[in-house]
Amino acid sequence: MDRKMANRKLIRLSQLKSKLASENLEEIDWVTFGVIVKKVTPQSANNGRTFSIWRLNDLRDLSQCVSLFLFGEVHKEHWKTDQGTV
């Protein structure tokens, strides 16, 4: 993990909103981790394609969640991922 994180900045999911407002994250090599705390049943978009929505949290501040929308190949590959997975 140390090798993978070398020269990268860890930004907690619960800090993401404030960091986006105060820093230009496009200029930083950053990483975040999240736990799937809720999964919505896959849905169909207007174009007929199926997608998933996951609610992610860093378990530090349970009131701060990020919604992740999975489309296309990402949805097909990961939609069965269990709630509680990091």
N, C-alpha and C positions, 0 to 999 in steps of 0.2 A: 504494500500500500504506500509506503514511503516513496518508492520509486515512481509509482503512478502519480503521486501528488507533488512531486518535485516541480518547483517553479509555478505551481498553481495556487490560486487563492480559494479557500473554502468559504462559501457563503451559505449559511443555513437558510432553509426554506422560510423560516419565520422572519428572516432579515431581508428577504429578497425584495419586497416592495420598497422598503426604505433605501436599499442599495441602488435599485433602479432609478429612484428619484435623485439620489445624491452623487452617483458615480456613473461614468461612461463604461459600462461593462463590456462593450464591444472591443475595447482596447486592452482588456484584462483576460488572461487565461484562467477561468474560474470553473469551479465544479460545485455541485450540490448533491445532497442525498435526501431521499424521501421514502417514506413508508406508505404503501397503499392503505389508506384508512377507510375508504369507501369506493365501491365500484357501482356504477349505474348499469343496468341491463343494456346491452348493445342496442343501438337505435339506427333507424334509416334516415339518411339525409334526403333533401328534396330531390337529389339526382338519383336516388335509389341505392346509393352505396351505404354500407353499414359502417358505423364507427362506435367507439367506446369512450366513456369519460371516467377518469380516475380522479379521486381526491387524494392528494398527497400531503403529508405532514412530516415534520422532523422530530416529533414527539417531545419537543421542548416547549412549544406553546400550542396547545390543541385548538386554540381559536384561530390560528393562522394556517389556512390550508391553501393549496394551489391546485387548480383544476387542470388536468392534462387530457387533451383530446387526442385520441389515436385514430388515424385514418389509413386507408390503403393497406400496403404490405405490413406496416407496423401493427395495425389493428389485427390483421389475419394471423400474424405471428405471436402476438402477446395477449389477445383478449381473454384467454383462459388463465392468465396469471392470477394466483390467489391473493385475496385481500391479506394484508399483513406482510407481504413481500417487500423487501428493500430494493 
